[in-house]
Amino acid sequence: MDAELAELVEQALRCGAFATLDLTGGAPELNPNFRKLVRAAGRIGVRVIDRCNLSVLFEPGQEDLAEFLAAEQVQVVASLPCYTAERVDQQRGRGVFDASIEGLRLLNRHGYAEPGSGRELFLVYNPVGAHLPPAQAGLERDYRARLRADFGIEFTGLYALTNLPIKRFGDWLDRSGQRESYQQLLESSFNPEAAREVMCRDLISVGPDGTLYDCDFNQMLELPVQGERPHLRDLLTDEGRQHLAQRRIVTGSHCFGCTAGQGSSCGGAVAD
Ligand code: SF4
């Protein structure tokens, strides 16, 4: 996201059609336009979510990042695939668990997950392996008990996500010969209630060059919103927004990942 795109995002937020700005992509905090955009969204009254990898809190030059996020009441969403070092380091690499724990402690010290602080901290779980996530509520209870007992960490809530069979996980399915059986699992677990709540009905995903996608997964698959070169600029007019609101969402077999079991969205499960 360059300065020009950040300016377009700000203009789109000023239209009043969006309640939330969800910033993602590796380490969005390192983008030179991140803080300016967060402040602008706050002034407009748009809630900001930062998909934070936690280790960025300890990057040189980011010593004041936790303080900034807390001051702006940015909701932090952080991936923590398990509450044990062994599983996390196995999935994410050696040392990632310890850095994550330190990051969560730092956020807690800045008031995150403190009742009444308005500083929300959500954790993200996704399965290691070709299976669906367990029930979100039970998993959240386990995480809360273990993180509190072992590390004194508090968090607001937990999102249990289903792995979609694309990109790195898709490659792993291919290598391990499990793509077909995993796709069958997703399709046989289709839940109409979850299908009614898929996140692409409520959000629009903006690529680094301003191209619009129905969701981040479609962005990863380079499947833009239907139409002629759909761009963030199209959201600046009433006509453009109306057109997009009536669009047909671009779907594929990967979408079964959002509709299986309790469903899966950027905010976790969507159905019982
Ligand atoms: S993967 Fe498919 S169902 Fe899921 S959010 Fe994207 S378009 Fe919607």
Boltz pocket constraint, residues with backbone or C-beta under 6 A from the ligand:
constraints:
  - pocket:
      binder: B
      contacts: [[A, 198], [A, 199], [A, 200], [A, 201], [A, 214], [A, 215], [A, 216], [A, 217], [A, 218], [A, 249], [A, 250], [A, 251], [A, 252], [A, 254], [A, 255], [A, 256], [A, 258], [A, 264]]
      max_distance: 6.0
